[in-house]
Amino acid sequence: MHKETALLARPAGRSFSLLLSALFVGALLWGCDPDAEGSGQTEGTPIASAANAAHGLVVEFYGELVGADSEPPQQMTVDRILVRDEKTGQAEPFVPADPTSLASSLGYFTDVWSPDEAYLVLPLGRFQGFVLFSADNLLPGLRDRQLADRVQIRLAHDASPALWHEFIGWEAPHTLRFAAGLSGDLVEFEFDPKTRLVRSQSPSASSFVAITAEGQHNVRRQPD
């Protein structure tokens, strides 16, 4: 099982006032500069980390502790993420598509490994959804931007505004749970990277579509 040295606090409550609508991001890869972080080396000590014992990998979060005198710290702000091979020390950076939206809203989280330690999930941005990598051959995948999959939720009708995305957690062995919506009305979804099916128990599930690496899919209604 993976271990976490610290947890990133998410904003209390699930109501957000979305003042701006983000443009649809249809690319299958995130929009970072592959040379922006150099070799992936960094100075300083991570403020949090999440290890994958099965594959000898660790995700390191760099940034600032907020309320560092409390136990545990109440909040963290993250400005850099590295994924490191614990045996070789080699590291590769992850740069999301919209880091500003994540940093300003505490959108990062450290529960990044699936329960079976087969997948790594990281946020692309509050409006861009999530990207998933296979833990096998992870560092070359990060370096070459070869993702296992991605998932973003949109309203079914054309020209709909982008939706706010919020990480919830995992269900064993590797089902990602998250929410998406507008103006505080968030709907919960589940995504299985093996089948690439996106499900929701919400009666309004048919109002949404899911964007994955294979294209656009209808969200399936899952019985209560």
ABEGO torsion letter per residue (X at the ends): XBBBABBBBBBBEABBBBABBBBBBABABBBBBAAAAEAGBBBEBBABBBBBAAAGBBBBBBEBBBGAABOBBABBBBABBBBBBAAAGBBBBBBBABAAAAAAAGABBABABBAAGABBBBBAEAAAEBBBBBABGAAAAAAAGBBABBBBBBBABBGBBBBBBBBAEBBOAABBBBBBEBGGBBBBBBBBAAAGBBBBABAAAAABBBBBAAEBBBBBBBBX
